[in-house]
Amino acid sequence: MTTREKALAAVHAAAATGALTVAALPIGLDAIALRGEEIAAIALIGSFYGAKLSKATASGLMASGFAQMVGEKAALASLEASHATGFGAYVIKAGIATALIEAVGRCAADYFEEAAAA
């Protein structure tokens, strides 16, 4: 298995875990949990490429990423809309979490690959 394949497998696992976690939590706490999942995924992906990141560094990488900015805005709009859907809100929240963690994780893998190649 290549380093990229390992990184993407970790992204998928983090996305699945994040989806379950976020779906189970009330709105407000779910965003905090999602941020934690994203930071952990970035740190893990970095480790596959030999980078040792603190949580603060991983958080900084995430916060500076375009996917994070776009994702947070989309998530807020979707979560606000999901209030009216009852049980469907949990399905929407799980989908949002999956998409955000996948986007952030893939951006991190691309970043670390480019850094390793330089």
Phi, psi and omega in degrees: 000130180286167178299318180297318179297320176297316180297315180291327175297320177294322177298313180298318179295317179295322179295318179295316178297316179298320179299315180294317181297311183294321180296329183277344185261152176290156179301133185113300176289330181297323180294323178294316179296320180298317178300316179298318178297318181294317179297316179297320179296317179297316179297318180294315179299316177302322181296329177294333181260010177086006179271133176253107185251138170282166177298325180295318179293315178299320178296320178295319177298317181295315184294332182275351183280144179297319181300323179295314182298311180295316182298318181296319179294317179295319180296315180299315179296317181292320180293322176297318180292329185288345179305326185276356186259004178062235182300330179300338178300323181292324177292316179298314180299319179295319178296318179297314181299316179301311182296318181293314181293321176299314182296313180295317180296317178294321176298319179296316179299316178298316180301311183290326175296315179295320179294322180290329181282339184284000000 
